[in-house]
Amino acid sequence: MRELEAARDLMARFTARTAVGSRRHRRYLWTDAYAVCNLLGLARATGDAQQAELALRLIDDVHHVLGQHRPDDRRRGWISGLPPDQGEAHPTRGGLRIGKPLPERQPAEPFDERLEWDRDGQYFHYATRWMHALDQTARALGQPLFNAWAQELALAVHRGFVYAPPDGRRRMYWKVSIDL
């Protein structure tokens, strides 16, 4: 029981510190994917519906923050390019940004391996964590829409990351731009 209380306290501090439900805090896709699963697990273990509600708010935050262009980007709106109403209905169709502190490297900008770790963009393995979190939400709450969003994300990132060089064998990029 002490472990459960520790988990609840940890997640309460996380959701407060990262302003879950505000859409104002900088999000980080990897951490947020684990947080959604933790909140759903707490809801299941404790019967506390507020934990599931926090998971839903976090999903909404991630989609509205990481599914859209950065505030310091000249581009606006959903990274999928969808108009606002369609972006709301399909927030993962263009993938999701990582949430790194620096903007992505511009095409004419030289590659700097050290800086690249702090630059935004998209990672396939981060997207798979988010697909898992969405699938777990669909299962836990009986809401298939979350699974549909996971599938849309899978299709988007597959198109953006997988390529076939002249030898025909498929490969994957490690990191791609925000717009895939």
C-alpha positions, 0 to 999 in steps of 0.5 A, a space after each residue: 500500500 505504501 508503494 501505491 501512495 508513493 506512486 500517487 504522490 509522485 504523479 500528483 507532483 508531476 501533474 502539478 509541476 507540468 501543469 497538466 490540463 493547461 496546454 501551457 507547459 512545455 511537454 516532452 513526449 517520452 515522459 508524458 507517455 509513461 505518465 499517461 500509463 502511470 495515471 491509468 494504472 493508478 486509476 485501475 489500482 485505486 478506483 480513483 476516476 480522477 487519475 483517469 481524468 488526469 490521463 485524458 487531460 495530459 493526452 489533450 495537452 500533448 496533442 495540442 502542444 506537440 501536435 502543433 508547431 512550436 511557439 517560436 516557429 514561423 509556422 502555425 497550427 497542426 504539424 499535419 497541416 490540417 485545418 483546426 477542426 480536422 486537426 482536433 479530430 486527427 491530432 496525431 496524423 502528422 506525428 508528434 514533436 519530441 518536445 526538446 528545448 531547442 528548435 529543429 535545425 534549419 536545412 541550411 544550418 550545419 549539423 552539430 551532433 552535440 546540439 542535435 540532442 537538444 533540438 526538436 523534431 520527431 523520433 520513431 521510438 518516442 512515437 511508439 511510446 505514445 502509440 502504446 499510451 493511446 492504446 492503453 487508454 483505449 483499453 482502460 476506458 473503452 474508448 476506441 478513438 484513442 486506438 484510432 489516433 494510435 493507428 494514425 500516428 503509426 501510419 504517419 511516422 512509418 511514412 516519415 521514417 522508413 525508406 528504401 535505399 537503392 539496394 531495396 532493403 528498408 531502413 529507418 532514419 534516427 530522427 526527422 524534422 517536425 513535419 516528417 
